């Protein structure tokens, strides 16, 4: 079993969303964008998903060497993780099994913890 954890400041993600129009499309799938944008405070939800992607990448041992949209986080209250493309191929190569993810946020911070079981 492998563990990945990430913590990010929500205002940092809010600034990225405001300053860089392509940030949403580059980092989040269409379904993730629809979910986050439907919420009263979208930056909170974008930050949690961003932290989730980072945590999954760390647990897979790829760090941040993955394509952001190849890790999709969906579902509520228990988020699920779907891999695609090169990230999915990497996970298969390193013998990754089921991925468990937990995310949380406060007003200022979003955190995620990912556990990757051995296949």
DRENVEX-301411 format. One record per residue (C-alpha): residue number from 1; residue in one letter; x, y, z. Coordinates in steps of 0.02 Angstrom, whole numbers, plus 50000, padded with zeros to 5 digits. Layout:
BEGIN
+-----+------+-------+-------+-------+
| seq | type |  east | north |    up |
+-----+------+-------+-------+-------+
| NUM |    A |     X |     Y |     Z |
...
+-----+------+-------+-------+-------+
END
This chain:
BEGIN
+-----+------+-------+-------+-------+
| seq | type |  east | north |    up |
+-----+------+-------+-------+-------+
|   1 |    X | 50000 | 50000 | 50000 |
|   2 |    X | 50059 | 50175 | 49958 |
|   3 |    X | 50003 | 50342 | 50031 |
|   4 |    X | 49999 | 50516 | 49957 |
|   5 |    X | 49947 | 50677 | 50044 |
|   6 |    X | 49927 | 50856 | 49987 |
|   7 |    X | 49876 | 51021 | 50066 |
|   8 |    X | 49841 | 51180 | 49968 |
|   9 |    X | 49783 | 51356 | 50006 |
|  10 |    X | 49612 | 51390 | 49932 |
|  11 |    X | 49654 | 51574 | 49895 |
|  12 |    X | 49799 | 51513 | 49786 |
|  13 |    X | 49678 | 51412 | 49679 |
|  14 |    X | 49554 | 51558 | 49676 |
|  15 |    X | 49691 | 51671 | 49607 |
|  16 |    X | 49738 | 51541 | 49474 |
|  17 |    X | 49555 | 51528 | 49422 |
|  18 |    X | 49544 | 51717 | 49405 |
|  19 |    X | 49711 | 51752 | 49323 |
|  20 |    X | 49730 | 51607 | 49203 |
|  21 |    X | 49578 | 51570 | 49095 |
|  22 |    X | 49650 | 51403 | 49036 |
|  23 |    X | 49683 | 51337 | 49212 |
|  24 |    X | 49512 | 51254 | 49228 |
|  25 |    X | 49523 | 51167 | 49060 |
|  26 |    X | 49705 | 51115 | 49082 |
|  27 |    X | 49686 | 51038 | 49254 |
|  28 |    X | 49506 | 50978 | 49268 |
|  29 |    X | 49392 | 50868 | 49164 |
|  30 |    X | 49226 | 50931 | 49100 |
|  31 |    X | 49133 | 50834 | 49236 |
|  32 |    X | 49246 | 50906 | 49372 |
|  33 |    X | 49219 | 51083 | 49307 |
|  34 |    X | 49030 | 51059 | 49302 |
|  35 |    X | 49030 | 50995 | 49481 |
|  36 |    X | 49142 | 51133 | 49551 |
|  37 |    X | 49057 | 51273 | 49456 |
|  38 |    X | 48886 | 51217 | 49521 |
|  39 |    X | 48939 | 51250 | 49701 |
|  40 |    X | 48918 | 51416 | 49796 |
|  41 |    X | 49108 | 51429 | 49823 |
|  42 |    X | 49191 | 51346 | 49671 |
|  43 |    X | 49372 | 51380 | 49725 |
|  44 |    X | 49349 | 51270 | 49880 |
|  45 |    X | 49297 | 51123 | 49773 |
|  46 |    X | 49429 | 51154 | 49639 |
|  47 |    X | 49562 | 51161 | 49776 |
|  48 |    X | 49504 | 50997 | 49853 |
|  49 |    X | 49510 | 50911 | 49683 |
|  50 |    X | 49680 | 50988 | 49645 |
|  51 |    X | 49745 | 50921 | 49811 |
|  52 |    X | 49664 | 50753 | 49771 |
|  53 |    X | 49754 | 50741 | 49604 |
|  54 |    X | 49920 | 50785 | 49687 |
|  55 |    X | 49891 | 50655 | 49825 |
|  56 |    X | 49849 | 50520 | 49697 |
|  57 |    X | 50004 | 50563 | 49595 |
|  58 |    X | 50113 | 50551 | 49750 |
|  59 |    X | 50035 | 50386 | 49802 |
|  60 |    X | 50065 | 50316 | 49628 |
|  61 |    X | 50247 | 50368 | 49640 |
|  62 |    X | 50236 | 50482 | 49490 |
|  63 |    X | 50238 | 50643 | 49591 |
|  64 |    X | 50172 | 50781 | 49481 |
|  65 |    X | 50229 | 50697 | 49320 |
|  66 |    X | 50054 | 50661 | 49260 |
|  67 |    X | 49927 | 50746 | 49150 |
|  68 |    X | 49803 | 50834 | 49264 |
|  69 |    X | 49648 | 50777 | 49171 |
|  70 |    X | 49706 | 50596 | 49173 |
|  71 |    X | 49660 | 50589 | 49358 |
|  72 |    X | 49474 | 50622 | 49373 |
|  73 |    X | 49390 | 50640 | 49541 |
|  74 |    X | 49202 | 50616 | 49547 |
|  75 |    X | 49069 | 50571 | 49670 |
|  76 |    X | 49005 | 50631 | 49834 |
|  77 |    X | 49012 | 50607 | 49979 |
|  78 |    X | 49144 | 50474 | 49944 |
|  79 |    X | 49253 | 50531 | 49799 |
|  80 |    X | 49306 | 50403 | 49671 |
|  81 |    X | 49461 | 50411 | 49562 |
|  82 |    X | 49468 | 50366 | 49378 |
|  83 |    X | 49634 | 50358 | 49286 |
|  84 |    X | 49660 | 50370 | 49098 |
|  85 |    X | 49799 | 50388 | 48970 |
|  86 |    X | 49981 | 50385 | 49024 |
|  87 |    X | 49935 | 50397 | 49207 |
|  88 |    X | 49830 | 50239 | 49195 |
|  89 |    X | 49972 | 50151 | 49103 |
|  90 |    X | 50095 | 50207 | 49238 |
|  91 |    X | 49979 | 50141 | 49375 |
|  92 |    X | 49970 | 49972 | 49288 |
|  93 |    X | 50160 | 49967 | 49267 |
|  94 |    X | 50191 | 49999 | 49453 |
|  95 |    X | 50060 | 49872 | 49508 |
|  96 |    X | 49934 | 49995 | 49578 |
|  97 |    X | 49768 | 49923 | 49633 |
|  98 |    X | 49615 | 50010 | 49703 |
|  99 |    X | 49632 | 50194 | 49747 |
| 100 |    X | 49547 | 50266 | 49901 |
| 101 |    X | 49535 | 50455 | 49919 |
| 102 |    X | 49478 | 50569 | 50059 |
| 103 |    X | 49465 | 50757 | 50037 |
| 104 |    X | 49419 | 50898 | 50155 |
| 105 |    X | 49425 | 51087 | 50161 |
| 106 |    X | 49407 | 51232 | 50280 |
| 107 |    X | 49391 | 51414 | 50231 |
| 108 |    X | 49576 | 51429 | 50192 |
| 109 |    X | 49644 | 51254 | 50159 |
| 110 |    X | 49601 | 51099 | 50059 |
| 111 |    X | 49680 | 50931 | 50097 |
| 112 |    X | 49676 | 50759 | 50019 |
| 113 |    X | 49743 | 50589 | 50067 |
| 114 |    X | 49757 | 50448 | 49940 |
| 115 |    X | 49790 | 50265 | 49974 |
| 116 |    X | 49839 | 50152 | 49831 |
| 117 |    X | 49825 | 49966 | 49864 |
| 118 |    X | 49943 | 49842 | 49783 |
| 119 |    X | 49864 | 49750 | 49637 |
+-----+------+-------+-------+-------+
END
